[in-house]
Amino acid sequence: MMNMNPGLIVIIALIVVVVIASILIIRRNAIADEQNNTEPNDFGIQNPPAIIYRFDEVIQPTPPPISISPTPGTPTVCNEIVWNVIPGAPSRAWRSSLFIPELNIIVYGSSDLTNSIAITTVGSGIYSTPNTPRSAVVLIYSPTLGNGQGRIVAAGFTSTMFSDDAGLTWSLGQGFPLATNTQWSSGAWSDDLGLFVIGTNTGVIGRGDGSFWTTVTRPSNTQSITSMIWTTLGGGKFIGTQFDQGAPSGTGYIISSNDGNNWTRHSLTGVPQTNWFDFAYSPELGMIMMVGAFGPSIATTTSDPTLDDWTYSTGSGETGQTVVWASGCQEFVSSTFSSHATSPDGINWTNRGLHGVSGQITMAYVPSIDTIVSAGFNGALAEGNYI
């Protein structure tokens, strides 16, 4: 038998040990990666492990954020909208609704002082009611703030709150307090400015990131700010509807701001004085429309950057409380407490009659399923489907 050098034997043994150890380490890491699902995806981004959220003592996995684009084209049938109360939905004194396409969820807010919010994933039929410390008369969303899931801001009686985890937990916003009998009544987010703006029923205006707010200078005689939107019209503006009880007869007003800090009041010549309550914007028409809260007053504009040139229409008698643009059927849908009407251009309206769900004061359009969801102060949540 050939005699081997003892040193060579030691080297070979060490090599064998290193190879076996490397194989075991590679195998262990592969098992860990498989369990944690942390391998990089096709974009080189590491996937996070699944997160389990607790809603009302029911544990269910939170779906990942999904970006939903409006359904392309016009649905086959756009004859009418059939409304139904959603069975099993939580009951509150609902005041606001918000569809968040980035998260594929619908959020409802109420004037209840606690547990004021309900959240559902589109199509799930399951509603969570997270613990909330304040009311949620206003709901706004920023896709860029927060920790990857955006930031939801809710505002109500004298204070605000925000959530950075898709509504699971809520924290109080900080900043200036509101006086007694004052409440937040409207709000909007600007991607261009990275800014929230909110208004009150007494005309006070706040701006901030949702966690901290400062008050801003407002036009003189500004009263209740009932609705707000951000539009790219005129280089980008916040626009707020206003009910001014001291306005001359036959005059309506809105306010606007390019930066959320300096505001201008606009007189709507030829548009009757009313309590303007809600806005809707149609990208396809390039049109902003606002509806009056206590009557069929309608005003529309298409491209006027000064916001002074509005076209007035008397509507159908079933408009005035809330309005949305339904992109699937390419029409505005407006509603009173119990009736609704539709219009392809914001001027010519068709009365659709009673929708069978009383007390509805807020609507949101969900393009992925071509459905309008609504909520009311009488506690019912409903949905309207095209047939």
N, C-alpha and C positions, 0 to 999 in steps of 0.2 A: 504494500500500500504506500502510495506517495505521501511523503510528509509535507504538510502545509506550514507555511510561515505563520506563527501565532499572531503576529500583527495583522496579517491579511485576513485571518479569521475574524478578528475583532472588527475590522473595517466592514466586512461583508455583513456581519451581524447588525452593526449599526445602521447600515443601509436598509436592511430588511425591516428593522424597527421603525425607521423614518417613513418608509413606504406604507406600512400598515397603519401607522398613526395618521398619515395624510388621508388615506382612504376613509378612516373612521371619522375624521373631522369634516371631510367633504360630505359624507353621508348624513352626519348629524345636522349640518347647516341646511342641507336640502330638505330634511324633515321639518326643521324649524321654519324655513321659508314657506313650505307648503301649508303648515298649520296657521301661520300668521298672515299668509297671503301678502307678503311684503316684497315680492319680486317686482322689479321695474316693469312698467307696462311698455307699450309700443312707442310711447313718447319719452321714455327715459325717466318717467316720474314714478316715485315709489308709492304704491297703493297703501293707504292706511288700513289698519285692522277694522273690522266691523264694530260699530258703536251701538250699544244697547241703551235705549232711553226708557225711562219709566213714566208712563202716563196713567194716572188714576189706578195705580197698583197693577196695571197690566203691562207686562214686558213684551215689547215688540221691536224688531230691528227697524231703525230709521232708514228709509230708502235714500240712496245717494242723490246729490243734486242732479237734476235733469233739466237741460235747456230745451224748451218746447217752442217750436216755431208755429205761427198761425197755419191752420189748415189751408193749403194752396187751393185757389180756385173757389168757385161758388158751389155750395152744396146742391145736390140734385133737386131738393124740394125746399122752398122758402115760403110756403103759403102762410103759415101761422105758427104761433108759439103756444105750446101747451104747458101749463104750469101745474106743478104738483108739490105739495108739502113733503119734505124729506122725512121719511119715517125713522124714528129712533134718534133724531138729532137733538142735541142739548137745547134747552129753552132758556133764553135770557132776554133782557130788554135790548135787542140788537140795534146798533146804530151805524156800523161800518162793516165793509167787506173788502177783501183784497186777494186777488190771485197773484201768486209769485211763481212765474214760469221757471226761474232758476232752481227752485226747490220742488216744483210740481205740487204745491200745496195751496189750499184756500184757507185764509184766516178771517174769522169773524170777530168783531169787537162789540162790546155792549157797554151800557152806562152803569152796570152793576159795579159796586165799589171793590169787590174781590171776585176772584175766579171769573174774570170778565171776558175771557177769550176762549174760542174753540178753534181747533185746527184739524183739517182733514187732508189726506193725500188724495189727489184727483182719482176718482174711480174706485176708491177703497171702501167707502161707506162706513168707515171707522172714524170717530171723532175723539180727539183728546182735549181735555180741559185742564191745562197746566195751572199751577198756583200763581196767581197774579195779585200784586198788592194794590193796584189802582184800576180805574175804569179805562175803557178803550173806545172812546167816541170817535177818535181819528186813528187810522192805520196807514203807515208809510213804510216803504222798503228801500234800502240801498243795497245793490249787489256787490259793492266794492268795500264797504266798511266791514268791521267784524273780523272773524277768524276763519274765513273761507266759506262761510254759509251766509254771508251778508249780514245786515242789521235790520231788524224789524223795530220800528218805533210806534208806540201807542201813546195817545194823549187823551186826557179827559178832564175831570174836575180838578182844576188848580195845579196838576202835576203831570209829569211824563214818565214813561218807563221804556226800556229797550231790551232786546234779546239778540244775542250773537250766536245762538245755537238752534235756529229754526223754531223758536218759540218754546223750547223746553224750560228754560229758566229766564227770569226777568229781574232787572235791576232798575232802581229809580234814577231818572235823569236829574242832573244838578243844574243850578242856575237861579235866575230870578223867580221868586214866588208870585203867584197870581192873587189878586184881591178876592175877597169873598164875593160870591155871585158871578165870578168870571170863570169861564171854562174854555179849554182848547176846542176849536170847532172845525179846523181844516188844516191841511198841510200838503207839502210836496217835496220831492227830492230832485236835485239836479246832478246828473252825472258830470256835466261840464264843469260845474263849480265845486263838486264834492261837498254839497251842502244841503241840509234840511232847512225848510222854512215852515213855520206853523203860525196860524192866526187864531184869534179868539172871538167870542161873541160880543166883546166890547171894543174890538179893533186893535188890541195889543198884538204886536208881531214879534216872534222870536226866531233866531237863526242859530244853527249849531250842528254838531255831529251826532246828536241824539243822546249823548251821555252828558253834554254840558251845553247850556243855552245862554244867549245874551239877548237883551231887548234891543230893538232898532227904532230909528225915527220913522214915524208913519205920517201920511198926509193928514192935514187938519180935517176934523169932522169925520174921520174914518170910524165907522161903527162896525156892526157885526160882519165878520169875514166868513162867509158860509161855505166856500169851496176854493181850492187852489190847485193849479197845475203848473208844470214846467213845460214850455214849448220852445222849439227852435225858431219860431217866428220872430222876425226882427233881430236876428243875431243871438237869440236865446233870452227868454224872459220867464220869470214867475208871474202868473196872473191870478188875481183873487177876485171872486165875486163879492159884492157888498150890498147890504141893505141899509140905506141911509134914510132914516125917518125924517130928517130935516131937509131932504132934497126938494127942489121945486117940483111942482106937479108936472108930470110928463117927462121926467129926466131919470135915467138910470146911471149907475156908476160901477166902474171896476177899478182896480188898482194893479200896477205892474212894477217890476223891478228887474234890472239886468244883473244885479249882484246880491239880491236878498237883503241889502242894507239901505239903499236909497230907493224910495217908492214914489210913484206918480199916480195921481188920481185922474181918471179919464171920464169925461161926460159923454154918454151915449146919445147923441142927438137923434131925436125921432124915435127913440126906444122908450116905452113907458116905464115909469118908476114901478118897481116891484121888488119883492124879496128874491133876488136871483140866488139859486140854491146849488146848482151843480154844473160842471163842465164835462164835455167829452171832446176828444180830438180824433179826427179821421186822417191818418197818413195818406190814404189813397186819394182823398178829396182835397187834402191840404186845408182842412176846415176845422175851426174851433166852434163849438156850439155850446150855448148855455141855456138853461131852462129856469123858468120862474117857479118858485115853490108853491104859491097859492093862486095859480091860474095858468092858462095856456100860453103864456108869453114865451116866445122863442126868439133868440137873436143869433145870427151866424156871421162869420167872417171867413174869408178864404186866404188872403195874402197881405192884408194891410198891416205893415209893420208898426204903424202908429196906434193900432187897436181902437181907432175912432170910427172906422167905417163899418157899420154893422147893418145887416139886413133883417128887418123885423117881420115875423110871421105870427099869426094867432094860433098856430098849432091845431090840435084836434079836440081839445077839451080833456084829453087823457094824459097830458104831459105836464111836467112842472116840478116833480119831486126829485127825481134822479134820472140819469141818462148814461148810456154806454154806446160805443160804436161796436157793432157785431160784424167783424171783418169777413166772416164766412158768407153771410148773405148781403154784405155790403150795405148796411143800413144802420141808422140810429134807432135805438129802442129807448123810449122814455116811459116813465111810470108815475102815477099818483099812488095813493095809499092802496088802491084796489083795482086800478085799471091801467091799461098800457096802450101805446101807439107806436107806429114805426114810420120811418121816413128815409128815402134813399139819398136825400140832399139837404135835410135839415129845414126845408121850407114847406114842402108838400107832405102832409101827414095823413096816415090812415088810422082811424080809430079801430083798435082791436078789441075793445070792450073789457069786461071784467076778467081778471086773471085768476080769480077764485081764491086768492091768498091775501087776506086783509092786513093792513098795517105795514106793508113793505116800504121801506124808506131808503134802502141802499141796494145797489146791484153791482156785479162784477162779471165780465165776460171771460169765458175760458175757451180760447180758440182751439185747443187740442181736441176737445170733444164737442165744439160748436154749441156750447150751452151757456145760458145766463143763470147765475146763481143770485139769489136775493135773500134779504133778511129784514125783519121788522121788529118794531118795539113790542108787538104782542107776543113775541117769543118764538115765532115760526121761522124755520129756514126752508127755502123753496128753490126749485130749479125750473127753468123754462127751456124746453127742447123744441127745435124746429121740426115741423112735419109737413 
